[in-house]
Amino acid sequence: MDATPHPGLATAETAPAPARHRAGGGWLVGLLLPLGLACGWELAVRAGLAQGRLVPPPSRILDTLRALAVTGELWTHVLASLTRVAAGFAFGAVAGIALGAVTGTLPLARRLLDPSLQALRAIPSIAWVPLFILWFGIFEASKITLIAVGVFFPVYLGVAGAIASVDRKLVEVGRVFRLSRPALARRILLPAVLPATLVALRTGLGLGFMFVAAAELLGASEGLGYLLLDGQQLGKPEQIVAAIIAFAAVGKLCDAALVALTRPLVRWQDTVREAL
């Protein structure tokens, strides 16, 4: 019998490498667009085609970042923002997972709680600030609470939606095999909702950085949001852009860390992305 593989079929030897084997070069490709835009703007300013006063060239921004890093001011602001985001993310994620699981599995809890939570989700983040300041003062508690609120809603929606969308046939198969409730949750429900939950956590983390900027703009002496406000008050656009870049870099690193930490939980998945 001919053992030559069909040209249209992939074998273990001819199949493409998993996506994670190519991840090392993926981030380099992702840098092409921002580096290209930065170099183009730098050349435009140096050639006199643009003024560069309100949007400073990358060289001035890098000089500002370097000066802030040398004095240690940059690391102080980064640490302050990271600490607030970490605390707010922890509280918001735990509450979102817990309430999402309750409303997703218990119809009575869903009818009782979900309408109120959906109404609260529509409230703008800035509207909570006066109330939180009145309750918790202008110190860290109000900032962390505001971040936790921002993290809570996407995590809650992700978990509740993932549980509600579990295929009924999977649950019926578990009942056919007479799995107990804990075994049904561990072997069927948890694997089914875990991928969507991890996506919701990433979304919540991104909103956590958005909310920490709002919290620090409204009253803080440290943090990247404070660095933004200080640059605006002193008329330093290069400091504002430097703070924005720091936000982007720190947020991306935190997102990558979350993905790396949670990847073992979904290693069993065989998705189309692994073959691309």
C-alpha positions in Angstrom: 0.0 0.0 0.0 1.4 3.4 -1.0 2.4 5.4 2.2 3.0 8.6 0.3 0.8 11.3 1.9 -1.8 13.0 -0.3 -0.4 16.5 -1.3 -3.5 18.2 0.1 -3.3 16.6 3.5 -1.0 17.7 6.4 0.8 15.0 8.3 2.8 15.2 11.6 5.9 15.9 9.5 4.3 18.4 7.1 1.9 20.2 9.4 2.7 23.8 10.1 4.3 24.6 13.4 2.0 25.7 16.2 1.4 29.4 16.5 3.3 29.6 19.7 6.5 28.5 17.9 6.2 31.6 15.7 5.2 34.0 18.5 8.8 35.1 18.9 8.7 37.0 15.6 5.1 38.1 15.9 5.9 41.0 18.2 8.6 42.2 15.9 6.0 42.4 13.0 3.7 44.3 15.4 6.3 47.0 15.9 6.5 47.8 12.2 3.5 50.1 12.1 4.3 52.2 15.1 8.0 52.4 14.3 7.1 53.4 10.7 4.8 56.1 11.8 7.3 57.4 14.4 10.1 57.5 11.8 7.9 59.3 9.3 6.9 62.0 11.8 10.4 62.5 12.9 11.6 63.0 9.3 8.6 65.3 8.6 9.6 67.5 11.5 13.3 67.5 10.7 12.5 68.4 7.1 10.4 71.3 8.1 7.2 69.8 6.7 5.6 69.9 10.2 6.1 72.1 13.2 6.1 69.5 15.9 5.0 71.9 18.6 1.7 70.3 19.6 2.7 66.8 18.5 6.4 66.5 19.3 8.7 64.3 17.3 9.8 60.9 18.7 13.3 62.2 19.6 11.8 64.7 22.1 9.5 62.1 23.5 12.3 59.7 24.0 14.5 62.4 25.6 11.6 63.1 28.0 11.1 59.4 28.9 14.9 59.0 29.4 15.0 62.0 31.7 12.1 60.7 33.7 13.6 57.3 33.9 17.0 58.6 35.0 15.5 60.6 37.9 13.4 57.7 38.9 10.2 59.7 38.5 8.9 57.5 35.7 9.2 54.3 37.8 7.5 56.0 40.8 4.5 56.9 38.6 4.4 53.5 36.9 4.5 51.6 40.2 1.7 53.8 41.7 -0.6 53.2 38.7 0.3 49.4 38.6 -0.5 49.1 42.3 -3.9 50.7 41.9 -4.8 48.6 38.8 -3.7 45.4 40.5 -5.9 46.0 43.5 -8.9 47.2 41.5 -8.5 44.3 39.0 -8.4 41.8 41.8 -11.5 43.1 43.5 -13.4 43.7 40.3 -12.5 40.3 38.7 -13.4 38.3 41.8 -16.8 40.1 42.2 -17.5 39.8 38.4 -16.7 36.0 38.3 -18.8 35.3 41.5 -21.9 37.3 40.4 -21.6 36.1 36.8 -21.5 32.5 38.0 -24.5 33.1 40.2 -26.7 34.8 37.7 -25.6 32.4 34.9 -26.5 29.3 36.8 -29.5 30.4 38.9 -32.5 31.7 36.9 -34.0 33.3 40.0 -30.8 35.2 40.7 -30.6 36.3 37.1 -34.1 37.7 37.1 -33.4 39.4 40.4 -29.9 40.8 39.9 -29.2 41.2 36.2 -31.6 44.1 35.4 -30.1 46.2 38.2 -26.6 45.4 37.2 -27.3 46.2 33.5 -28.7 49.5 34.6 -25.6 50.3 36.7 -23.4 49.3 33.7 -24.9 52.2 31.7 -23.7 54.8 34.2 -20.6 56.7 33.0 -17.5 56.1 35.0 -17.0 59.8 35.8 -20.5 59.9 37.5 -19.2 57.6 40.2 -16.4 59.9 41.2 -18.3 62.4 43.4 -20.0 59.6 45.2 -16.8 57.6 45.8 -15.0 60.6 47.0 -17.9 61.4 49.4 -17.8 57.8 50.7 -14.1 57.0 50.7 -12.3 60.3 50.6 -9.8 61.4 48.0 -7.2 58.8 48.9 -6.5 55.3 47.5 -9.8 53.7 48.4 -11.9 55.8 46.1 -9.4 55.2 43.2 -9.3 51.5 43.7 -13.1 51.3 43.9 -13.5 53.2 40.7 -11.1 50.8 38.9 -12.9 47.8 40.4 -16.2 49.1 39.0 -14.6 49.4 35.6 -13.2 45.8 35.7 -16.4 44.3 37.2 -18.9 44.7 34.4 -17.0 43.2 31.4 -16.0 40.2 33.6 -19.5 39.8 34.9 -21.0 39.9 31.4 -18.3 37.5 30.0 -18.9 34.9 32.7 -22.7 35.1 32.8 -22.8 35.1 28.9 -20.4 32.1 28.7 -22.5 30.1 31.1 -25.7 30.9 29.4 -24.3 29.9 26.0 -23.1 26.4 27.1 -24.5 23.8 24.7 -27.4 22.0 26.3 -26.2 18.7 24.7 -23.0 18.8 26.7 -24.9 19.0 29.9 -27.2 16.2 28.8 -24.3 14.0 28.0 -22.9 14.6 31.5 -26.3 13.6 33.0 -26.4 10.5 30.8 -23.0 9.5 32.4 -24.6 10.3 35.8 -22.0 12.9 36.7 -22.6 14.6 40.1 -23.1 18.4 40.1 -19.4 19.1 41.2 -18.2 16.7 38.5 -20.5 18.2 35.9 -19.2 21.7 36.7 -15.6 20.6 36.7 -15.6 18.4 33.6 -18.1 20.1 31.4 -19.1 23.6 32.5 -15.7 24.9 33.5 -13.9 23.9 30.2 -16.9 25.4 28.3 -16.8 28.8 30.0 -13.1 29.2 30.6 -12.0 30.6 27.2 -14.7 33.3 27.3 -13.9 34.1 30.9 -10.2 34.6 30.1 -11.2 37.0 27.3 -13.4 38.9 29.7 -10.5 39.2 32.2 -8.3 40.7 29.4 -11.1 43.2 28.6 -11.5 44.0 32.3 -7.7 44.6 32.6 -7.8 47.0 29.7 -10.6 48.9 31.2 -8.8 49.0 34.5 -6.0 51.0 32.9 -8.6 53.3 31.4 -10.2 53.9 34.8 -7.0 54.4 36.6 -6.2 57.3 34.2 -9.6 58.8 35.0 -9.1 58.3 38.8 -5.6 59.9 38.7 -6.6 62.8 36.6 -9.2 63.7 39.3 -6.8 63.8 42.2 -3.5 62.1 42.7 0.1 63.1 43.5 1.6 60.0 41.8 0.7 57.9 38.8 0.8 58.1 35.0 -2.5 59.9 35.0 -1.0 62.6 37.3 1.9 62.8 34.8 -0.6 63.5 32.1 -2.3 66.2 34.0 1.0 67.7 35.1 2.1 67.9 31.4 -1.1 69.5 30.4 -0.9 72.2 33.2 2.7 73.0 32.4 2.2 73.0 28.6 4.5 70.0 27.9 3.1 68.0 25.1 6.2 65.7 25.0 5.4 64.8 28.7 1.8 64.0 27.8 2.7 61.8 24.9 5.4 60.2 27.0 2.8 59.3 29.7 0.5 57.9 27.0 3.3 55.7 25.6 4.1 54.5 29.1 0.4 53.7 29.6 0.4 51.7 26.3 3.7 49.8 27.1 2.7 48.9 30.7 -0.8 47.9 29.6 0.5 45.7 26.9 3.0 44.1 29.2 0.3 43.4 31.8 -1.9 41.9 29.1 0.9 39.7 27.8 1.6 38.5 31.4 -2.1 37.7 31.9 -2.2 35.7 28.7 1.0 33.8 29.6 -0.3 33.0 33.1 -3.6 31.7 31.8 -2.4 29.9 28.7 -1.9 26.6 30.5 -5.6 26.6 31.5 -6.7 26.4 27.9 -3.8 24.4 26.5 -6.3 21.6 25.6 -7.9 23.8 23.0 -7.4 22.9 19.4 -8.4 26.1 17.6 -7.9 27.3 14.1 -5.5 29.9 15.3 -2.9 27.2 16.1 -2.9 26.2 12.5 -2.5 29.7 11.0 
